[in-house]
Amino acid sequence: MRITNSMISRNSMNNMNTNKTNVNTLNNQMSSQKKISRPSEDPVVAIRALRLRSNLNELNQYYEKNIPDAESWMEITESALKNMKDILTTIRTQCDNGANDSLTAEDRNAILKNLQSLRKQVYAEGNADYAGRTVFTGYKTNSTLTFLKDEEQIKYSIKEPVSYENIEDKNYYSNLVTVPTSANGVTGGVAMADMPQQVSNKRIRLSYENLGDMNADNLKYIAADGTETTLDGYTYTDANGANHTVTVNTATDYTTWANGGYQVGDDEVIYLKETGELILGKDIANQMSSEKMKLTATYTKEGFKNGELRPEQYFDCQNITDPANVISYTKENQEISYTIAFNQDLVVNTQGSDVFNSSIGRDVDDLTNAVEAAIAAHDKVDKIKAMMKETQYSDTVSQEGLKQWLEAAEKEATYADDNMQKLYSKGIGKFDGYLNDVVLATTDLGSRADRLKLTKNRMSNQQATYEELKSNNEDMDLSDIIIEYTSAYTAYQASLQASAKANGQTLLNYL
């Protein structure tokens, strides 16, 4: 085969172009320090790069966004739980103080002042938010746990579950002393029948007071098969074989009931809308306890005060403010999950109803009312004692009358002190229970926080691993590129020189 000048020239040009391409490729690599600039240059590297970049982007989403967001959410929750624990601990301390049977006037006033201050804070922590999202309200992160202002026009229909476990003793008092202000009032004295009286009843306290009317059919018990049956007309046979029929009275107001001596039939249930109480006769109370009965009470409430719990956070209920636009709510466990790793979710929220028990505020109100009653009773004693020292009441008749008034006032004070002591003693156990709920919630939150921390560390390691794999797949070492570039450039220069010599010769060079 004859090698022509044309063949030599063509081969020289091909070699030059090839070397030039290599130089350009290496020059680009030296500038970008990347193996390829287009997928076509190395499809294997390109496909592997796409997969690694996709995985790394997903990992970065978890590590740089989801995990920090979850951490912040849980930190806010932890801080609120800590504050709630402090509040409950302080209230329990006041219960310890109030259970003391040797309180002074200063002690009672100090307890009252502390309780009034703490009452405002009881549910405030439940409104804690992260980035404008309330952390204790489940999916309703745009809502608060409590009303933030007085809402006089809002009306709800609330279905509240209660049970035999909610039955408690409650003391009611009649014939409370009104300190006389005139000589005629003093000399009249106090008849024995008009002396302060104490009546003890069984009750179930609902979550709100100042309620609307309730139909007797709306108080139901949950049968063994789970169905709800009207309590009014419920019949049962006691251990002695006697038959009983329950009656539900929803027509009696508190004042009428109080004026009647706080009486309740043995199988009667009285609904008191003013105080939000179900007063139980002794027989039906015993039956509920023996059968471990559970009830549902459906009532209306119009108007809520600042700091009162929103019903939708705790109960099945309806907002019936606008009859044409009724909004229904169903109480359910609402878990907010964050995806914090590949195929790994973590619940970040704590349900408010599990921590901020609806009974806490009512218990604090009972404690406050008890100490206020004790303060008022002792003030009456002090006023009557002071009157006995006044000149205008120094006569024998006035002194005898004031002695009767003093006896009545001291009896009222004794009742008030006894009620306060017993109520505060029970409060110790109650608030121990509330504290336990907070501790359990805090422990659960802590365990989830620990899992999040472990996942975060693992994600950090995976991030470093993926970054290394991505770098090994895409990046080139600059020193290696320079060596290859130098070699390619030398070859390119050599091809240029060889081509110049070969292409510069003709047949005349051989003559």
Secondary structure as UniProt FT lines:
FT   HELIX           5..32
FT   HELIX           39..41
FT   HELIX           43..61
FT   HELIX           62..66
FT   HELIX           67..98
FT   HELIX           105..121
FT   TURN            122..123
FT   HELIX           124..127
FT   STRAND          129..130
FT   TURN            131..132
FT   STRAND          133..134
FT   TURN            135..136
FT   TURN            138..139
FT   TURN            141..142
FT   STRAND          151..163
FT   HELIX           164..166
FT   STRAND          167..174
FT   HELIX           183..188
FT   HELIX           192..194
FT   STRAND          197..205
FT   HELIX           216..218
FT   STRAND          219..222
FT   TURN            224..225
FT   STRAND          228..230
FT   TURN            232..233
FT   STRAND          235..237
FT   TURN            239..240
FT   STRAND          243..245
FT   STRAND          247..249
FT   HELIX           254..259
FT   TURN            260..261
FT   TURN            266..267
FT   STRAND          268..272
FT   TURN            273..276
FT   STRAND          277..280
FT   HELIX           282..291
FT   STRAND          294..304
FT   TURN            306..307
FT   HELIX           311..313
FT   STRAND          316..319
FT   TURN            323..324
FT   STRAND          327..329
FT   STRAND          337..341
FT   TURN            342..343
FT   STRAND          344..347
FT   HELIX           352..354
FT   HELIX           358..388
FT   HELIX           391..393
FT   HELIX           396..474
FT   HELIX           478..504
FT   HELIX           507..510
//
